[in-house]
Amino acid sequence: MSGPMNIEVKNIKWQDPSKFRMSLTGPGAGKAGFSGIDPKILSMCCTNVQLAEIKTRPIEDYIAEEWRFAPNILENYQISIAFKDYDNFKLYKMWAKAAQDFLREYPDDQKMNLELETSDDFAVDGFTPIVHFKDCILMSVGGATLDNSAVASVAEFSVTLQCSYVETF
């Protein structure tokens, strides 16, 4: 092995994680009306996305007086998205209606794809794909807080999606 790596600071491309955009596609997004929302508005309403841990469920077995371990299958990914609402709870009503409507839908008809891209620092309008979550299912819609005491507050809520396939770039 050779000596320590010589990395010049000027060659490191730091990424600003606070500039990202998201889009929802697929049959579930179309049925819920998310594909009709401009991705810029959807991205502006999204305050954060908590990406899931990538982990496996191990196989653990006691064979020939020894414990044997091996990775088994990847567990489902759970993604939590926080939104601030706009236009008189329009976004919250869409997610809440989707949660209720999807109870009566076939699973393939409610799946949606979540695509996340980060802003490219060197191109004004350029975005670089980070991760695409394929075949997501809506698991929960967090409650929004209504508060008469605050004069200029923005309604916020969270959404939890679950998927089994992730494509990273």
N, C-alpha and C positions, 0 to 999 in steps of 0.2 A: 504494500500500500504506500502510496506517495504521501507527501507532506500535506499540511492543511490546505483547504481550498482557498484560492485567492479570488474573492468576489469584489468587484469594484462597485461602490455604492451607486455610481451614476448609471450602471447597467441594470439595476433592479427596477422593475416596473411595478410600483405600488398601486393597488387598486382601492378606490374609494367605495366602500360597501354601502354608503348611504345614498348612492345614486343608482337606482335600479328601476326596471319596469317589469310588469307582469301582464300576462294575458291568459285567459281561460278559453279553451276550445273544446270541441267534442260534442257528442249528442246531449249530454247532461247540461253543458253550458248553454247550448242552443235552446233547450226546453225551458231552462230557468231564466233566459233572457240576458245572460252575461255576455254572450257573443255580440249583442247589440250595443253594449257599452263601449265607448271609445277607450282603447287601452291606456291613453294618457290620463283620462279621468279615473279609471280603475287604479292606476299606479299612484296617482296623487292621493287617493283615498286610503291607500294601504300604508299604514304607519310602520309595520315591520312584519317580517316573515321569519318564523323560527323553524329552521331546517331540522330534520330529524337526524337522530343518530343512525349510523349504518352499522347494524349488528346482526350477528347470526345466533341461531339457537343451537348450542353445541350438542353433540352426541357424547354422553358420558356412560361408560360401561366398565364393569369390573371383570377383566378377563385374565386368566392365569395369574391370579394374585397380584394384579396391577391395575390401576385405573388407566383407562384409555380415553383420550379426548380427541375429538375431531369436529370441525365445523360441519353443520348440517345444512340448514336452509336459511336464507336471509329472512328476517322478520319484516312484517309490514312497516312501512314508513308512516309516521304521523307528522303532519305539517300543521302548524298553528299560524294563522294569519290574523293580524289586528287591523281593523279598519276604523277610520273616522267617517262619519256619515255626512251626506250632503243632500240637499233638495228634499227636506222634510221626511227623513228616514227612508228614502227611496232604495238605497242599497240594502239596508237591514230588512226591509219588507221583501226584497227579492230573495235573499238568503233564507229567511224564515218560510216563505212560500215554497221554495225549493225543497227545504227539509220536510215539509208536510206532503208535498206532491210526490216526492221520491219514495214515500212509503208504499205507494200503489204502482210503482214502475218496476219493470224488469231491470235487474242490475246492469245489463249492458246498455240500457237506455239512459241511465243516470250517471255513467262514467264521464269524467271530464279530464282534460289535460291542463296542467299548470306549468307555464313556461316563465322562467325568471332569467332576465338578462341584466348585466351591469353596464353602466355608462362607460364608454371608451374615452379615456382622458385626452386622446390625441385627435379624435374626430368629433366634430361638433354634434352631428346627429347619429353617430355610430354607437351600436350596442353589441356587446359580446355575450353570447349565451353562457350561462352559468350551469343551470340544471333544468331539466324537463322532468316533471312528475307525470307519468302516464297512467291512465285509467284510475283516476282518483275518485273516491266515494266520499260524499259529505257525511261526516259523523256527528257534528254538533254545531250549533249556532249559539254563541254566548249571548247573554242578556245585555241589552243596552240600558243605561241608567238614565232615567228622566229626573231632572232636578230643577225645581222652581227657584231655588235660592241663588243659583249662579246666573248672572246676567248674560255672559258671553261664552258659555261653554259649548263644546262640540260633542255630539253623541258619539261614543266609541263602543265597539263590540268586537268579538273575535269569532273566528270560524276554524273548525278543525276538520282537516281532510285526511284520509288514509289511502295509501296506494301500495302496490306491491312491486312496481317497476320504476326505477329512476335512471335517467340517462344524464351523465355528467360530461362536460366538455373540457 
